[in-house]
């Protein structure tokens, strides 16, 4: 039996249903156009960032738009005291929005994560070679709990509105965002789409028709143990015959802070302010890693608004920047990870430079170590005086140890030496 605590058009309710594994429909307070879903757990500054986001969404929408939309806050933490306090604080501040149905607050009791997990992994022990390994496979991790919460999020939301958009705390939006979403949907009404993107982030800001949420929830149910939800969404779009990414040119949502309260494994973000005005001379960026085709290696270099996103890197994997022509380096700054997926950063890697005058990424040699990554970041300067060679053709990030998390390389910033006005050959 699944028990969900929620506000029903302003009134606290408890719903019980045998829908733990068969994904039954839940009838809740309806909004005919759009619903927004947030997962919130006890992470640093969770309430502050959630309130900033709620206030932005409220202030930049009209009363008429609020009557046609719903903000659904899912309290997903294992600590029921945190959930209770958050519920009380939100109802005290936003009672008007709750009464008109614009805000709903939902809590799925933590015991049901474990119950679902145990039911869907009953045979997992047969895949293990030792009792210890079997025990580890059966244990519910924070990542698994967060993925299951996404599944419940989609189950709950599928009957509320025509469209559903996934957000997280720590985002702010623009005036008239609801109408801008409506306009973009109208522009694409003759296109075949399953997912629309309203940010340049992964997963966050993605809109989907609610009639597909049931199928998405079942997809998560099948694959969440082996595939991150952020990647399941990409696979889901492909499985629904979406052949290209539909992303609004101007993002509607931006992050405001250094941490996210999206799920239980969120932590302080590792982003730092990007260096201003890098030279980023002409180059080819290549890799031997497996990556999402929408986030190719070249996306991490130059003026691209995107980033490079690769599957779990193995020891010896690399990303290489091959300059055309060779350059005299002065400084290199590389940022990995993201504010919305803070675990996707490089754990152990070195930065290397090669003087070899060649355009083949397989024949660069005589690499010289110039830096080591610390929490996904490296910043090395004065290279014009530190390097053994004058001109560099290849710059390489080389992974020193395998890791289980994916990797986002946000930006590779290259500065050339201009002291003697001979930055390039």
URKAPE-V159578 format. One record per pair of residues at least 6 apart in sequence whose ideal C-beta (glycine too) atoms are under 8 Angstrom apart, sorted by sequence separation. I is the first residue (numbers start at 0). GAP is how many residues later the second one is. If there is no record, write none. Layout:
i,gap
I,GAP
I,GAP
This chain:
i,gap
5,6
6,6
17,6
39,6
76,6
96,6
97,6
127,6
157,6
173,6
198,6
259,6
290,6
297,6
336,6
337,6
357,6
371,6
379,6
416,6
4,7
5,7
16,7
18,7
74,7
90,7
97,7
156,7
197,7
258,7
298,7
299,7
309,7
336,7
355,7
370,7
415,7
4,8
5,8
57,8
60,8
74,8
127,8
187,8
196,8
197,8
207,8
223,8
226,8
258,8
298,8
299,8
335,8
336,8
355,8
370,8
415,8
4,9
5,9
16,9
93,9
124,9
127,9
196,9
197,9
219,9
222,9
258,9
259,9
298,9
335,9
336,9
355,9
370,9
3,10
4,10
39,10
123,10
126,10
153,10
195,10
196,10
257,10
258,10
286,10
297,10
335,10
353,10
355,10
369,10
2,11
3,11
14,11
74,11
184,11
194,11
195,11
257,11
285,11
294,11
296,11
307,11
353,11
354,11
2,12
3,12
37,12
74,12
124,12
183,12
194,12
195,12
219,12
222,12
256,12
284,12
293,12
294,12
295,12
353,12
396,12
2,13
3,13
89,13
123,13
124,13
152,13
194,13
218,13
257,13
284,13
294,13
353,13
369,13
1,14
56,14
90,14
123,14
183,14
193,14
283,14
294,14
352,14
353,14
0,15
1,15
37,15
89,15
193,15
284,15
293,15
351,15
352,15
0,16
1,16
120,16
164,16
215,16
218,16
284,16
351,16
369,16
0,17
1,17
53,17
72,17
120,17
180,17
215,17
218,17
290,17
291,17
333,17
351,17
352,17
369,17
394,17
1,18
86,18
162,18
193,18
282,18
290,18
291,18
350,18
351,18
0,19
53,19
290,19
299,19
331,19
349,19
350,19
367,19
394,19
7,20
8,20
86,20
117,20
215,20
218,20
289,20
290,20
300,20
350,20
367,20
7,21
35,21
214,21
279,21
286,21
288,21
289,21
349,21
350,21
367,21
3,22
5,22
6,22
162,22
184,22
279,22
288,22
296,22
349,22
350,22
49,23
116,23
279,23
284,23
286,23
348,23
349,23
82,24
288,24
328,24
348,24
372,24
214,25
347,25
70,26
113,26
180,26
202,26
346,26
112,27
116,27
202,27
205,27
345,27
350,27
366,27
116,28
201,28
211,28
288,28
79,29
287,29
288,29
325,29
346,29
350,29
363,29
366,29
72,30
74,30
79,30
202,30
286,30
287,30
288,30
344,30
345,30
352,30
363,30
65,31
69,31
70,31
72,31
74,31
112,31
116,31
286,31
306,31
325,31
344,31
69,32
70,32
71,32
72,32
73,32
74,32
75,32
77,32
112,32
115,32
286,32
363,32
35,33
37,33
39,33
66,33
68,33
69,33
70,33
71,33
72,33
73,33
74,33
76,33
164,33
170,33
285,33
286,33
312,33
360,33
383,33
33,34
34,34
35,34
37,34
39,34
40,34
65,34
66,34
69,34
71,34
73,34
170,34
284,34
285,34
352,34
354,34
356,34
382,34
390,34
32,35
33,35
34,35
35,35
36,35
37,35
38,35
39,35
40,35
41,35
66,35
77,35
109,35
112,35
284,35
308,35
323,35
354,35
357,35
383,35
30,36
31,36
32,36
33,36
34,36
35,36
37,36
39,36
40,36
49,36
53,36
57,36
65,36
112,36
167,36
284,36
285,36
352,36
354,36
356,36
30,37
34,37
36,37
38,37
39,37
41,37
62,37
165,37
166,37
283,37
284,37
321,37
335,37
354,37
355,37
30,38
165,38
166,38
194,38
282,38
283,38
331,38
353,38
354,38
355,38
30,39
46,39
57,39
165,39
282,39
321,39
331,39
333,39
336,39
352,39
353,39
41,40
45,40
49,40
53,40
164,40
165,40
282,40
283,40
335,40
353,40
28,41
40,41
107,41
164,41
194,41
281,41
282,41
319,41
334,41
335,41
352,41
353,41
46,42
50,42
164,42
193,42
194,42
280,42
281,42
321,42
334,42
351,42
352,42
353,42
163,43
164,43
193,43
333,43
351,43
352,43
57,44
107,44
162,44
163,44
319,44
333,44
350,44
351,44
162,45
163,45
332,45
333,45
350,45
351,45
39,46
162,46
163,46
193,46
204,46
280,46
331,46
332,46
350,46
351,46
161,47
162,47
193,47
194,47
199,47
204,47
331,47
349,47
350,47
161,48
193,48
196,48
204,48
330,48
331,48
348,48
349,48
53,49
160,49
163,49
191,49
192,49
196,49
197,49
203,49
244,49
330,49
348,49
105,50
159,50
191,50
195,50
196,50
197,50
330,50
348,50
349,50
158,51
191,51
194,51
195,51
196,51
199,51
329,51
330,51
331,51
345,51
347,51
348,51
157,52
195,52
198,52
329,52
330,52
347,52
156,53
157,53
192,53
197,53
198,53
329,53
345,53
347,53
197,54
198,54
328,54
329,54
346,54
157,55
190,55
197,55
198,55
277,55
328,55
347,55
156,56
157,56
274,56
327,56
346,56
345,57
154,58
187,58
203,58
233,58
274,58
328,58
346,58
153,59
154,59
157,59
273,59
153,60
233,60
344,60
230,61
273,61
343,61
345,61
153,62
154,62
327,62
342,62
343,62
344,62
153,63
271,63
327,63
328,63
331,63
333,63
343,63
344,63
345,63
183,64
270,64
326,64
327,64
343,64
269,65
325,65
326,65
340,65
150,66
153,66
269,66
270,66
325,66
328,66
77,67
269,67
270,67
325,67
340,67
179,68
268,68
270,68
75,69
150,69
268,69
322,69
30,70
75,70
149,70
150,70
268,70
322,70
337,70
29,71
30,71
180,71
321,71
322,71
335,71
336,71
28,72
179,72
269,72
321,72
322,72
335,72
337,72
75,73
146,73
150,73
268,73
320,73
335,73
336,73
267,74
319,74
320,74
334,74
335,74
28,75
73,75
176,75
266,75
269,75
283,75
285,75
319,75
320,75
333,75
334,75
27,76
147,76
176,76
265,76
266,76
319,76
334,76
146,77
283,77
318,77
319,77
333,77
73,78
173,78
261,78
264,78
317,78
318,78
332,78
333,78
73,79
149,79
172,79
259,79
317,79
332,79
333,79
143,80
172,80
258,80
259,80
317,80
331,80
332,80
71,81
143,81
146,81
171,81
172,81
257,81
316,81
317,81
331,81
4,82
73,82
146,82
170,82
171,82
256,82
259,82
315,82
316,82
331,82
332,82
145,83
170,83
258,83
315,83
330,83
331,83
6,84
71,84
170,84
171,84
254,84
314,84
330,84
9,85
71,85
142,85
169,85
170,85
254,85
313,85
314,85
328,85
329,85
166,86
169,86
312,86
314,86
328,86
329,86
169,87
314,87
326,87
328,87
329,87
9,88
71,88
313,88
327,88
328,88
329,88
9,89
169,89
312,89
326,89
327,89
329,89
8,90
9,90
69,90
169,90
311,90
312,90
318,90
6,91
9,91
69,91
168,91
169,91
311,91
320,91
8,92
19,92
68,92
167,92
168,92
311,92
167,93
168,93
201,93
311,93
320,93
167,94
311,94
312,94
327,94
19,95
20,95
310,95
311,95
327,95
6,96
7,96
19,96
309,96
326,96
327,96
6,97
308,97
309,97
326,97
5,98
6,98
20,98
308,98
325,98
5,99
6,99
19,99
20,99
307,99
308,99
309,99
324,99
325,99
5,100
307,100
308,100
324,100
4,101
5,101
119,101
123,101
306,101
307,101
3,102
4,102
306,102
3,103
4,103
306,103
3,104
4,104
120,104
274,104
306,104
2,105
40,105
119,105
199,105
269,105
271,105
1,106
2,106
199,106
269,106
38,107
201,107
269,107
2,109
68,109
299,109
1,110
38,110
67,110
299,110
300,110
38,111
229,111
299,111
300,111
296,112
299,112
59,113
64,113
294,113
300,113
38,114
52,114
59,114
64,114
148,114
52,115
55,115
59,115
36,116
52,116
55,116
56,116
59,116
60,116
61,116
145,116
36,117
51,117
52,117
55,117
59,117
60,117
145,117
51,118
52,118
144,118
145,118
288,118
49,119
52,119
144,119
145,119
36,120
48,120
51,120
56,120
48,121
141,121
34,122
141,122
142,122
45,123
141,123
34,125
34,126
33,127
36,127
284,127
27,128
32,128
33,128
34,128
35,128
36,128
25,129
29,129
30,129
31,129
32,129
33,129
34,129
35,129
36,129
37,129
38,129
39,129
25,130
29,130
30,130
31,130
32,130
33,130
34,130
35,130
36,130
37,130
23,131
27,131
28,131
29,131
33,131
35,131
37,131
282,131
22,132
25,132
26,132
27,132
279,132
24,133
25,133
279,133
280,133
24,134
279,134
277,135
278,135
280,135
18,136
201,136
203,136
277,136
278,136
200,137
202,137
273,137
277,137
278,137
201,138
202,138
274,138
200,139
201,139
270,139
273,139
274,140
280,142
280,143
33,144
278,144
32,145
33,147
3,148
32,149
5,150
3,152
169,169
167,172
33,173
34,175
230,175
227,178
77,186
75,187
76,187
75,188
24,189
22,191
22,194
22,195
22,198
20,200
51,204
51,205
201,206
48,207
48,208
48,210
48,211
49,211
44,212
48,212
44,214
43,215
45,215
42,216
44,216
42,217
42,218
40,220
39,221
40,221
42,221
39,222
40,222
41,222
38,223
40,223
42,223
43,223
37,224
38,224
42,224
43,224
40,225
